[in-house]
Amino acid sequence: MSRTFADSSYLRWITGEHDPERAWEGYFAYSQPQVRTVLDGLLATFPPEDRAEAVQLAGAVEAFCLPSNAVESRVFESPGPSAGHLIGISPLVVQLSAEIAWGLQTAHPYVPEALPDGWQTATMHAQESFALTVFQFVRAVERPGEAPVPVTLLSTASERGEPAESAASTNQRSFHDAAMIFALAHELTHVREGHLTSGEGQSAGRLLIDQRIAALMGISDQENEELTADASTFTTCFNYLLTTWDWAEEFRKGAGQSRKGHRDTRQFNFMAWKSAIRATEICEAYYSAVLLLANLTLRGGDEDTARRLQTTGRRLPYVQQAVQQVRQRMLVPGYGPFMWTERDIAYRKAHHSWRLHLIENLLPQASRHRPAHLPGLADRYLTENEMWQDPAGAAASLPVLEEQLATIQRELGPSHQNTFAVRVTVVMVRFAAGGDAPAAMAELRVVIADMTRALGPGDPSTFAARHNLAQVRRKSGDRAAATAAFVTLFLEELRVLGPDHEEVLDTRYELAHLRGEEGDVAGAVAAFTSLLADQERLLGHDHVLTELTRRSLAQWRRETANPPQEATAVPGGPLIAHAPVLSPDHPNTLPAYEARLAHLERSLGHGHPDTLTTWWFLATLRAKAGDASGTAAAYAGLLEHDLHAMGFDDTDIGVLRTNLEYWRSLEPR
């Protein structure tokens, strides 16, 4: 076994051996069986139709932890005479992904209403602890010398062990396992799809995005291969977690044999729900870890690796879309509507809020050394819908969509719901590419007639196609016809679906905008006010559609007696709703922590470790708000006390002093 990818200093530290060969052999003998166990588990959870491939991979693929502080997992060709691959997993990525996933689960409970009174206080403490753990992880990685993988809050909790009755899906170790599964599943997809053997400018395996469309979106074949692996990883991770956790639960209850063939459906569905949540948490946490490591790598001077990691971060919106589609289209029909709800959207926003805070606010506080410019988190690939807004992009995509339509008609038949959806997409893209409105409306009428016969007039897909027809009328300039079409649609949806259905709320949104565009600004304000009240009641204050209505209402309230011909807040635009309560982007978070600090100072005293932790976290929140004086005051207050109880060493305290000087330099004179 070659040790060319080994970090000798790291091997000496972790094994105590000074001879490189013996250190490598000892490390591999210790770490390889642990990773191999996870790999065998992944292969064992392949569906029956892929079992032959699983057997072949079991003999051709080996896996181990990279013996270094590598920030990227890698796949190597086997050094021996037989063909095969070695998957080297980055321990740093696994540890940081697990830490972020666990920290955010404690910082933002998925079902807070099930918790006892006072959970908000526990959550605020968990958020401070999570941020402090990431800070200390960053500081450990940045320290020069033979730095090992940092010991973190999660690793410490895992080492303490779990009660015998602890469920596999809830213990701390499960987060580390899920992170290892995610990393392995990603690299294993590359091996399965043949991505590693493709030549320049070609791809040997399946790709997530058609190569012709990907080229228009500026996505190379190599990046398309990475997107494919990213999109496949969630399903592989979910299958592994569900299979192993369900078995562990049966074993824990002592029911594995006696209930064979009599599965508790409710328990199985609960395990499926937990597995989907954990796989999603790890997916979100992985990209936060990658982006943090990109910045840390750049600080260390490795620009090439930093930019590769940053490119990985650009893929996040596509991966989120793929995860959502799997949960909505595959898991919801199989298990129930609880597999994707608005709660999951709010949880995703919490992850995004923290991702921004960790990278843009906490990381600079961990080190005042500013890196060279990396693209921001908003730098990403265009989605297909965004590309279709451009006539040239729509025109270039049209032949590919027409080919896909022919394929889906052949495989699913002309009356399948998915076939109708692609037919509508083709019509709308052709219209966006410069097609004339009368032709688009004629085609949509034909599709709607076919959908009415096959699916029924009250099917939500039929209503959605009619919604598109009304939109074409609107975009063609015939507002009167568009209004009439939306009114008719609204009355029929109201009768079939009821007043509280989301489709009805969407149509009310269109009608409110049309009133404003036709000059009735007061009517638009009244309609949006009524709609907003209903959406807040039915969907919640922070739902994306509620936020879009809130923005539209604010816009029309600003209008004068001569409103612009087109509204600026239109359907299909970017939806940026408020982040969940107590996440860094929520407007009430900073005041809540100011109040918490005052309470802790009264009840515990100024020098208590909990008080000092809140002081430290408050400094990062004040910095996020741009409050130079408040941030400087927070650091000054911290430095009046002994911070070693918080786990800070003299180097860390020196960083805080540098922060104090930095923020004092920004105070207004």
N, C-alpha and C positions, 0 to 999 in steps of 0.2 A: 504494500500500500504506500503510495507516494505521500510525502509530507511537504510538498512544494508549496501548499497553501497554508502551512502552519506558521503561527506567530511564535517564535522560539521563546521570547520573553514571557509571553502569556503561558506557554506550556510549562516553563520553569516555575512560574508562580503557582499554577493550579495543581501540579503534580509533585513539586519538590525535587524533581529530577533535573540535574544540570546537563546530562547527556541528551542531545536533541532526539536521537533515535529512540532511546528508552522513554523519554518524556512523551513523544508522539504515540508510541505503542501503548503506554499506560493510559493516556488520555482517550485514545480511540477505544480501547477495551472497556473503559468506564462509561463513556457517553454514547457509543454506538448502539448498545442494546436498548437504551431508553428511547432513542429516536426510532429504532427499528420496530419497536413495539407499536408505536403510533402508525408507522407506515403499514405494518401488517393489518392493523385495525382498519385503516382506510381501504386497503385492498379487499378486506373481508366484507365491507359494506357496499361493494359494487353491486348493482342490480343483477338478477340472474342472467340476463342476456349478455352481460359483460364479464361473466365469471372466467371464461377462457382467457380473456385479456388480463384479468387480475392474476391468474396463475402465471402467465408469461412474464408480467411485470415483477412478480415476486422473485423470480430468478434472475432478472436482468437489472434490477435497480437496488442500490444500497443507499442508506441515508445516515447522516451523522451531524453533529453540531460542529460548525467551523471552530477550530481551536484558536480563536483570535477575537479581537474586537471589531470584526467585519460588520459593516452596516448594511450589507446586501447578502441575501441568500444566493447561492449559485448552483449550477448543474455542470458537472464535469464528465467527460468521457472516462470510462473505467481504464485504469492504467495497465491492466493485465491483458492477456491474449484474447479473452472472450469479450464479445461485444456487450455493452451495457453502460449504465450511467451511475454516477455518484451525486446525490443531492446533499449539498452542504447548507445547513440552516444557520442563519445568523442568530446567536443567542441574544445579542442586543435588541434586535427587532422583536424577537419573541417576548423578551422580558418587558420591554417598554410597551408593547401592544397590550399585553396582559395587564400591566399596571394601570394603563389608561382605561381599559374596559372595566376593570374592577372598581377603580376610583370613581368613574362616572356612574356606575350602577349604584354605589353608595351615596354619591352626591346628588343624584336625581332618581329617586325611587320610581320604578315603572308603574306601580299601583299605589300611590301615596295614600289614597283614601282607605286602604286596608291597614294602614299603620296607626298606632295609638296616638292620642293627643301629645303634642310636643315634638312630633317628628321633624318639624321645621328646624328646631334648635339642633337636633342631631344631624340633620342634613347640612346645616351651615358649618358645623364642626367637621363633617366629612369633606366638604368642599375645601376648607382650609388645609386639611391634612393631605388631600389629593394634590393640591397645588404645591404644597411644601415638598411632597415626595418627588414630584416632577423636577422641582428646583434642585433638590439634592441629587437626583439622577443626573441632571445636566452638569452639575458641579463635579460629580465623580468622573463622568466621561471626559470632561475637559482637563482633569488633572494630568500632568505629565507623568511619565514613567510607566511601570508595568501595571496598568489599571485593569482589574478584573471587571466582569459584569457587575454593576452596582448591586448591593444588597438593598432591597426596597421594602416598603411596607407590606406588599403582597407576598414577597418571598419569605419575610419573617412570619407572617400570619400562616402561611402554608406549612412552614417548618414546625409550627406548634402542634400541628395535627388537627384532625377533625373528630368530633364525637362519633362513636360507632354508629349511632342512628342517623348521622347526617346524610342527606340525599346527595347523590353525585352531581345533580344539576345546580346545587346551591353552595357547595363548598368553595373555598378560595382556590384550591388546586385546579378546579375545573376551568378557571380563566387561563391559567398557564397552558393547560392541555389544549384548550380551544385555539390559543394563539399558535401553538406548535402545529396543530392540525391545519390551520389556515395557511401557514407558511409552506408546509409540506404539500398540501393539496394544490397550491398555486404552481409549484415547480413540477409536480407530477403531471399536471395538465400539459405542460410544455413537452414532456417526454411522450405522453399519450398521443398528442396531436402531431408529432413529428416536427415541431417548430425548430428543434435544435439541429436538424439535418438539412434544412432548406438552404438553397443558395442565395446569392445576392439578388434582390429584386423579385424573389418568388417565395411562396409559402407552401409548405408541404401539407399542412393540415387545415382543419376547419377554422374559419375566421368569424369573429362576431359581426363585423360590418363588411358588406360586399366591397371587394377591392376597388371597384370603380367609384363607389360613393365615398369610400375612405380617402381616395386620392383627391377628390373634390374638397374634402374637409381638412386636408393637410395632415392626414394620419398615414404614416408609413406602414409597410407590411410588418416591420418589427414591433411597432407600437400596437398594431392591430392584433398581433399574436399575444402581446401582454394583456390587452383588453379582453381577449378571448379567455385567457387563463384567469383573469380577475373575475369575469362574469361566471365562470364555471365553479369557482372555488366555493361560493356560498352554498350551492346545492350539495357539493361533496362534504363540506363541513357539517351541514344540517343532517345529512344521512348518517354520518358517523356519530354525531352527538345523540341523535334520536335512538339509534340502534343500541349503543353502549349504555346510555342512561336508562333506557327502558329495561334492558337486561339487568342492570345494577339495581334498579328499583325493585324488580321482581325478586332478585336474590336477597336484597336487604330485608324484604318482608317475609322471606322464607316461602315464597309462593311460586318459585320458578317451575317446579315439577308438578305440584298438585293442581295448578290452574292451567296447565298446558292445553291449548285449544280453547280456553275460556278466558280470553283476554278482557281485562277491564277497559272498555272503550274510553271511558272518561279519563282514566289514568293515562292511557296512551295518548289521547289528544292533548292532555296537559303537558306530557313530556314533549310532544311535537311543538307545542306553543313555546315552551322554555327553550327548546333547541333552536327554533327560528330566531328568538330574541338574542340568544347567546351568539349565534353565528353572525347576526347583524351587528351586535355590539363589537365583536372582534374585527369585523370588516371596517367599521367606522374608526375603531381605535388604531388599526393597522396604518391607515393613511395619516392619522395624526402623528403616529410614531415616525413614519417615513419623512414627513415634512419637518418634524423637529430634528431628526438626524441629518436631513439635508442642510439645515442651517448650521448644525454643529460641525458637520464635515467641512463646510465652507470656512468656518472659523479656524479649522485646523489646516487650511491651505489646500485641500483636495477639491479643486473646482470641478473636475470632470465627474467625480462621484457625486458631488453635491447636485450638479445639474441633471444627472441621471435620476437621482431620487426626486428632484423637483418635477421632472417629467412624469414620474410615477404619480405624483400628487395631482397632476392635471387630469388623470383618468377618473378621479373620484366621481364626478357627476354621472359618467356612463355606468360605473359600477353600481352606484345607488339606484339608477334606473333599472338595471338588470335585476338587482335584489328585489326591488319593489314589484317588478313584473312576475318574478318567480313566486313571491308570496301571494300576490293577488290572483294570478292566473292558474297556478298549480296547487298551492297549499290551501287557499281558501276553499275551492271546490272539494278538495280531499278531506279537509279537517273541519272547516267552519269559518265564519266571517271574522272570528277573533284573530286569525292569522295575519291580518293587516288592517289596522284601524287608524283613526286620527291620533291615537296615543303614540303610534309608531312614528308619525310625522313629527309630533312634538319632541319625541326622544331624539330623532335625527337632528332637529334644530338645536337641542341642548349640546349634542356632540359638536356641531358646527360652531356654536358660540364659544365653547371651550377651546376648540381647535384654533380659532382666531386669537383668543386670549393667551393661550400658551405660547404661540409663535410670535405674536406682535407685541405682547406686553410682558409676559413672564420671562421669556428668553432674554430680552435685553436687560432685565433686572438681574438675571443670573450672571451676566457678564456685560460690562460696559463696552467691551471690544465689539465694534459694529462690523458685521460682515459686508462684503461687496454686495451689490444688488442682486437679488434673486427675484424672479417673477412672483407677483403676489398670488394669494389664494384665488383671486378672481380670474387668473390666467388659466384658461382651460380650452379644450377643444370645442368647436361648435357642435351642437346636436343636429340631428337631421331636420327637426322642425325649424330650428334657427336658420339652417342653410336654405330651406325652402322659402324663406321670406325674401331671398334674393332671386330675381327672375332667372339669372344665369345659372345659379345653383339648382333651382327647380327644374330648368330645362335639361341640365346635364343628368339629373337623377331620374328623369321620367322613363328612359328606356329600361333602366334597372328595375324600377317599380312595376312596369308593365310585364317584364319577364317574371318577376316574383308573383304577380297576379296570375299569370298563366300556370305557373307551378302549383300555386295553392288551389286553383280551380281544379286542376288535374288530381291533386292528392286528396282534397277535402270535398270536392263537389261544388257546383254553382250555388247551392242554397245554404252553405255553411255560414255561420255568423262571422267567422274570420275572413271568409271570401268577400262578404259584403263590406267589411271594414276596409279591406285593401282596395276594393273598387271605389269606395268613397275617397280614400286617400289619393288614388290616381287622378280622379276628377279634380280634386282641390289643388294638387300639385301642378296639373296641366293648366289650371286657371292661374295659379301663381306665376307660371312660366310665361304668361302673356296671352293665354287663351282668352277668347272673347266670352263675356258673361252669358249671352244667350245659349251658346253651346254647352257651357258648364251647367246651366240650369236645366237644359233639356236632358243631359246625361244624368243629373241627380234625380230628376223626376222618374226616369226609367229605373234607377237603382232603388228608389223609395217604393215604387210599385212592386218590384220583385221582393223587397224586404217585407212589405205589407202582406203579400201572399204567403211567404215562407215563414216569417217570424211573428206576424200579426201587427196590427196598427198600433197596439199599445206597448210593444216591446221598446225598452229604452234605446236600443240600437236604431230603431226606426225613428224615434224622436230625435236622436242625435243627428241622423242624416238630414232630417227636416230642418234642424237648427243650422246645418251647413248651407242648405239651400237659401234660407233667409239671410245668412251672412253674405252669400254671393250677391243677392239683390242689394244688400246694404252697400257693399264695396263697389257695385256698379253705379252707385249714385241714386238709385231709386229708393229713397228712404220711406216713401209712402207705402210702397209694396212690401218693403222689409218690415215695416211696423205692422201692417195687416197680417203678414205671415207669422210674425212672432206673437201677435194677439191670438190668432187662431190656435197656434201651437200651445200657448199658455193655457187656454181654456180646456184643450183636450188633455194636456198633462195634468192639470188640476183635477179633472174628472177621474182620470185613470190612476194617477199616482198619489193624489192628495196634496194638500197645501204645504206639507212639511218636507216633501221630497226635494233632494238637491237639484234635480233637473228643473223643477218648478222655480226654485230660487235662482238658478242660472238664467232662465228665460226672463224673470223679473228684472235681473241685472241688465240684460240687453235692452229691455223696454225702457228702463230708467235712462240709459244712455241715449237712446233714440229721442226721448222727450227733450233732453238737453240739446242735442244736435239740431233739432227742429226749432229751437228758439225758446222752448218752455223751460227756462232755467229753474224757476220756482217749482214747477212740477217735477223736474229731475231731482231737486233737493228733497222734496217731500217723498218721492218714491224711494230714493236711496236711504233716507232716514228710516222709513218703515222697514225696508229690506234689512238694514243693518240690525235693527232690533230683533227681527226674526232669526237672523243668522247667529247673533250672539246667544240667543235662547236655544237654538237647535244645534249649532255647530261648535259653539264656544267662542270666547273672545279672541283666541289666538289662531283660529283656523285660517288657512291661506285665503279662502274666499271671503271670509269676514274682513280680513285685512285689506283685500282688494276693494271691497265695497267702501270701507272706511276711507281709503285713499281717494276713491272716486267722489265720495260725498264731500271731502275737503276741497277737492278741485272745483266742483260745481258751486260750492259756497263762495269761492273766490271770484267766480265769474261775474262780469258786469252784465249790463243789458245787451252787450254784443259778444256772445261767446264765440270761440273759434269754431270753424266748420267741423273739425274733427277733435274728439276728446283725446287727451294724452294717455289716460289710463284705460287701456282696452284689453279685452280678453286675450290671453296668449302671451301677455307681457310678463316680465319677471315678477314673481310673487315673493315678497320679502316680508313675512309676518314677524310679529314680536317673538323673541326667543322665550322659552318657558320661564316661569317665575324662578328667581334666584340664580339663573344662569348669568354669566358676565355681561351679556348684552341687554338684559332686561333693565328698564329704567328704575325699578324699585330695589335692585340688588345693592347698590352703593349705600342708599339710606338705611337699608336693613342691617348692613354690617357696621355702619356708624353707630346705630342703636345697640348692636350686640357688643361693641367695644365698651360703650359707656356702662352697660349692664355688668360686663365681666370685671371692669375696673372697680365697680362698687362692690360686687359680691366676692371676687377672688383676690383683688389687689392688682396693682400695676405690674408687679414682677412675676406673676404666675405664668407658667408656660402656656396655658390656654390663652391668656390675655396677650402674651407676646406673639403667639401664632396669629391671632386676629389682627394685631397691629401690622404684622408683616403682610398678610393677605390684603388688608385695607390699603397698604401702600401701592400694591399692584393695581387695585381698582381705582384709586385716585390718579395714578399715572395714566390709566386707560382713559379717564375722564379729562385728562389734560390739566389737572390741578397741580401745578408745580409746587406751590407753597404747601398745600396739604400733603403731597407726597414727601417733600423734604421734612415736614414736621413728623410724619410717621416714621421715617428712618431715624430721625434724631431721637424720637421717643424710644425706639427699639435699642439704640446704641447706648442708652443710659443704663442698660441692664446686662446681666451675664446671659449670653445667648447660647452657651454650650449645652444647656438643658434642652434646647430645641434641636440638637444635633449639629450645630454649626461649629466648625473649627476656625482657627485664626484666619485661614485664607478666605473662608466664607464671610467672616466678619469684615475682612478687608474689602470684599466686594460691596458689602452694605455701605461702608464708608465712602467708597467711590460713587455709589448711587446717590448718597446724600449730597456730595459735592456737585454731582451732575445736575440734580434737580434744583439745588440752590442757585446754580448758574443760570437757570431758566426762570427764576422768580422775577416778577416785574420790579423794575427799579423805581 
